[in-house]
Amino acid sequence: MHALEKTLARASGKTQVSAGEIILAEVDLAEVNDLYLQVVKSFRELGGEKVRHPEKTSFVFDHYSPAPTIKAADNHKKMREFCAGQGIPHLFDIGEGVCHQVLTESGMVGPGTIVVETDSHTTTMGALGAFGTGVGATDMATILITGKLWFKVPRVMNIVFEGTPPKGVMAKDMILHAIGDLRQDAAIYKAVEFSGGTVREMAQEERFVLCNMAVEMGAKAAYIAPDGTTLEYLSRYGWKGGEISLTDPGYEYDSVVRYDVSSLTPRVALPGSVDAVSAIPGEKIPVDQVFLGTCTGGRLNDIRTAAEILAGKRVAPGTRFVVIPASRRIFQDALLAGYIETLVNAGAVLSTPGCGPCLGAHEGILAPGETCVTTSSRNFPGRMGSTEADIYIASPATAAATALMGRLCGADSL
């Protein structure tokens, strides 16, 4: 069995499961973000009175943090009241950061756990060896009431990265290259495992990027086999998990795709679609705003990369550079390391840890006719504000180089 199948088998009380099988499994951690007050409403509509496992439940205020509207503020208020009334101890209020990053730092997620959130990018948790997936309000309400949810055991495809990435190429470039090649429907209701020598040499922060973006090719879950890098990260945040289950030798994947990244150049997703991927266009494309942040590009190594590129320099006139750390801890670490001072001195604008303008709600939304380069995960029309704005998805290195030059360019060209 694959390691993810072993996780699902354990949680469903079975010794073995296979792809396509429908199971009812115990959920180890459920998370509700502040987009989903409907979860509370559905909980009550379904007859819920008491959350089954409050200690396995968390709420994270990240999409509207701090509240930009009266409605958002009221949603926060009602969620705080629900947590207090249900005895839910894990309420991550405004400023704590993006749910996916906050949970990886919580000590509650590790190899072999099942994590379900009201957010599609829960596939991020696969970088810790967990089965992480997103659901809607009704499914989440069911988990709160019963502690369980049904799952269809997914087939597993393996994406193998080999080679040493050249200067200016990051995990974001690698996963964009794969998505552009395989397209958005390549992994619908499959799990995607990332493996190979390149992945093994990656920092944990970069591994999160691969698993996060797996959902952009339709994946139900993602996975990277835990190793010393994983365990060092987990120990830093207090994970006290037990034995780690690994995939059985000889396991037959649904498909295997291989990429040699040795000659890969920086990639961007062109406006309108995450799988419209290309090398950086040769023409000079002026950029109004650059956004460094979110669950895909706001970790410490992302901020460090930007600081190294902009050290002693200034953001180009006419270009706004918005930087939002993915969590409070990352913000604090970046402050201590001097990265924040470097970026502020360069002209960057800092904002509260959270999702920021990624979903087009606040803290840097776009006007009609503007062009933005972002380290976030999606770029369909209207994602970050006006439907008439152009959004390019790129790596933190490309974003920082673009902020410096005021036009779309990769760090390999500096």
C-alpha positions, 0 to 999 in steps of 0.5 A: 500500500501507499503511505496515504492508503495506510493512513486512510486504513488506520483511520477507518479501522481497516488493515488494508484499503485500495484505490476507489474504495469508499471509507468512513475515517476518523479525522485527526484535525478539522479547521474552519477559516473565516470564509465559512461561517456557514459551517456553524450554521450547517452544524446547527441545521444538521442538529448539532449541539456539541462538537464531538472533538473540540480538541481536534477542531480549530478556527483560523481567521486569515482571509479577512484579517483584520476584518475589512468590512462590518460583515467580516467583523460580525462573522469573526464575532460569531465564530469566537462565540461558537468556539467559546461555547463549544470549548474549542481551544484552538482559535487562531485569531487575526494576525496569526497567519494563513491557516495552512502555515499556522497548522504546520506550526501548531504541533498538531499535524504530522506524518499519518494524520488526516487533516481536513480544512475548509480550503482547497490548498490543504494539500499543503499538509502532504509535505509533512506526510499527512493526508490533507484535503479541503471540503465545503461547509456541510462536510465540515459540519458533519466532521464537527458532529461525528468526528468522521467523514467519508473518503474515496481512496485516491489513486496516486501519481508520482511526479519525480524531480531530478537535477539541481535547479539553476540560479533564480529557479525555485520550487514555484517554478518547478511546480508551475512547469509541471502544471503547464505540462500536465494541465489543470485536470491531470490529477482530478481525485488523485493524490500526487506524490513528489519525489526525486533527488531535487525534492530530497535536497529541498528545504521544508518550506519549498516542499510545502509549495509543491504540495500546496499547488498540487490542487491546481492540477486537481489533486485531492491530496499530496504527499512527500515521504517524511525524512530528516528534513521533515522531522527537524521541522516537526520537532521545531514546533513540538510534534510528538507523533509516533511511528511513520508509515512509508509506502511499500516497496514495489507499489504501483503508481497510477502514473509516473512523470519525470522532470530534469530541472537542471536547465529549467528557467524561471516560469510564470503562469500567464494572466487568466489560467494557472496552467498557461505557463511559459518562460518569462516573456521577452518583451518588457511588461511594466508591473504596477504591483508585486505581491509576496505572500500567501500560503504559497509564497510567504514563508521565511525563505521566500522573504529572505530571497526577496531581501537578498535581491533587494538589499541596498536597492530600491523598488522601482518607481511606479511599482508597489511591493506588498509583502505579507508574511504567512504567519506571525512566527514567520514575521517575527523570525524575519524581523530578527533576521533583519529581512523586514528592515531590508525590505522596508528600506527598499520601499516594500509595504508590510501588512498583517500576516494572513491571506491579504489580497490573494482572494481580492478582499483587501490589503492590496486589491487591483484596479482595472487595467493594472498588472500584478506579479504575485507569489500566490496560487491562482490568477483567474480574472477577478481573483485579486480585485478587478476582472480587468487586471492582469495577474502573473503567478511567479516565484518569490525570486521572480517577484523580487526581481520584478519589484526591483526592475518595475517590469516582469523579469527573473532573478536569473537576469539580474 
